[in-house]
Structure formats: structure tokens, C-alpha cells
Amino acid sequence: MGVVLPVFFALFAALSNALATVLQRRAALTVPQSKGFRFGLVLDLLKRPVWIAGILAVIAAGVGQAAALATGALVLVQPLFVLELPLALLIASLVARRRLPGALWLAVAGVVAGLGVALAAASPAGNRTHVPIDRWIPALAVCAAVVAALAAAGLRRPPGRARAGCLGAATAVCYALTAALMKHSVYVLTEGGIGAFLTTWQTYAFGATGICALLLLEHAMQGGPLVASQPALTLGDAGISVALGVVLYEEHLRAGWWVLPQVLGVALVCAGVVALARAGTGAP
């Protein structure tokens, strides 16, 4: 049960996020494009029912993610969100009523198999609940600097793969940091109740980073094709989350000869993601 519950909740959240991604992209393509970052984009999107449906899916994903983080390690939960990419492309094909090519199905199988091998070999462990402030400060500073650099680089480029990729990567950093902060807040909620939850700074920090992620995601969805932004988002989220889990929560992965199947699994995931990006160029 120590692994089953967080995996179940994480898979539910990944599916919800994949659905949200497809719906939000469809909505983002119906509003005027912006050359820079503008908060008015959200006001335009609020008039689109499909975007509202996407936000509801985001909320469902947030609930599932919170439940997963409350019951499992960050290094176990967040890598499962790599499945958002194949799920998003599968959902997009269903919405567009297009048949998936065989290469795309093979890539999906590669991502799923690689993720399974990597996680089984890594056997993520550790579930520390308290992180001292002297660990949070450098983590927050580094993440903020990376997000600012990626967002600036993306917004300087014209609409296309490079713009979507940079903004997708910036979104990934925000998502990973949001998860790390949320993990602490969920623990506070379960241990101290709503009063403690509302008085810990991590609660407001994960809310702020979550809003930043939402704004960046909308610009990434509008800035280029799904197959450019989604790989950067899903792989970046998984990788950065593992790093934050190790650095902040002192979670750990198996070492020794177990590193070899971990590397092979990660390589298979990356190969599958690249193949999805190439084979899925016609996906909406």
C-alpha cells in the first residue's frame, strides 16, 4: 500500500493534466496571439468554455497530486507525470478523430516501459516531511533564476518550436517547485489542520508558483506546437522534481549496479519522447 496509493493518485493526476493540456491548447489557439507576456490572455481565455473545462481538469489533477505527495516520495510521484505526454497526444488524437500511426504507438510503449524500468530499478525511498529554511532559500533562488531566463529567452523568439520549448521548460520548473512546496503544505494540513495549513508560508508559495506555471503554460500552448512544449514540460518536471526531492527532502534512489537499468530506463523514456515529438507533428 505504501507504493500503490501514491502511484494511483499520480496516474489520475497525470491523466487529468493531459486532458487539461489538450483543452487549454485548443482554447489558447482561439485567442489573439501576443508577442510578449500579458496577463490579459487569461481574461480572453475565461470566455472560452473549453478553457474552463481545462481548468476543472487542472483542479482535479491538483487534488490527485496532493494526495499522491501526501502518501509517497517526491522522487516517486513526479516522474510518473512523464506519462502526460503520451496521454496528451492520445487524447488529442481522439478529440481530432485521427488515427495514431504505428510509430507513435511504439513510442508510447517505449515511454511506459522505460519509466517502469527506471522506477523499479531506482526504488525511490524516503519521505521526509520537514525542510529547514536554509535549504529552501537556495532552491527557490535557483529555480526563480532559471524560470526568468527561460521565459525571457522564449518570449524573445517568434511563435514556433523554440518559443514553445523554452516556455514549456520554464513551466516545468514551476511545476516541480510547486510540487515540492505542496508536499510540505499537505503534511502540515494532515498534521495540524486547516489553521496550520493557512499559516505556513509554503502554502502561499506553492499557490504563487502554481499561478506562474499556469500563466507560462498558456503562453507555451499558444507559442508553438504541443509536441514542442509538452516534452520540455514533462521531462523537465520529472528531472527537476527528482533533484528537489533529493536536495530538499533527502529522498534517495538505489545506487551501485542498479544505476545501469535506471540509465537504460531513462534513455528509453527520452527516446520515446523524441519519437513522440517527431511522429506526433500532426497532432493538434
QUIUR-V924095 format. One record per pair of residues at least 24 apart in sequence whose ideal C-beta (glycine too) atoms are under 6 Angstrom apart, sorted by the first residue. I is the first residue (numbers start at 1). J is the second residue. Records with the same first field share a line. If there is no record, write none. Layout:
I: J / J
This chain:
5: 71
6: 68 / 71 / 72 / 76 / 77
9: 64 / 67 / 68
10: 68 / 77 / 80
12: 64
13: 61 / 64 / 65
14: 80 / 81 / 83 / 84
15: 87
16: 57 / 60 / 61
17: 61 / 84
18: 84 / 87 / 88 / 91
19: 57 / 91
20: 54 / 57 / 58
21: 88
22: 88 / 91 / 92
23: 50 / 53 / 54
24: 54 / 221
25: 221 / 226
26: 50
27: 51
28: 218 / 221 / 222
33: 222
36: 155
37: 155
41: 218
66: 182 / 186
69: 182 / 183 / 186
70: 186
73: 124 / 126 / 127 / 251
74: 183 / 241 / 245 / 249
75: 124 / 242 / 245 / 251
76: 124
78: 179 / 238 / 241
79: 238
81: 237
82: 115 / 234 / 238
84: 234
85: 230 / 234 / 276
86: 111
88: 230
89: 280 / 283
92: 283 / 284
96: 284
101: 279
103: 279
104: 279 / 280
107: 272 / 275 / 276 / 279
110: 268 / 272
111: 269 / 272
114: 265 / 268 / 269
115: 269
117: 261 / 265
118: 262 / 265 / 266
121: 258 / 261 / 262
122: 253 / 254 / 262
123: 254
125: 252
126: 250 / 251 / 252
128: 249 / 250
129: 187
131: 248
135: 248
143: 173 / 177
146: 173
147: 173
159: 223 / 224
160: 224
161: 224 / 228
163: 223 / 224
164: 220 / 223 / 224 / 228 / 229
165: 228 / 232
167: 216 / 219 / 220 / 223
168: 220 / 229 / 232 / 233
169: 232 / 236
170: 216
171: 213 / 216 / 217 / 220 / 233
172: 233 / 236 / 237
173: 240
174: 209 / 212 / 213
175: 213 / 237
176: 237 / 240 / 241 / 244
177: 209
178: 206 / 209 / 210
179: 241
180: 244 / 248
181: 205 / 206
182: 206
227: 277 / 280 / 281
231: 273 / 277
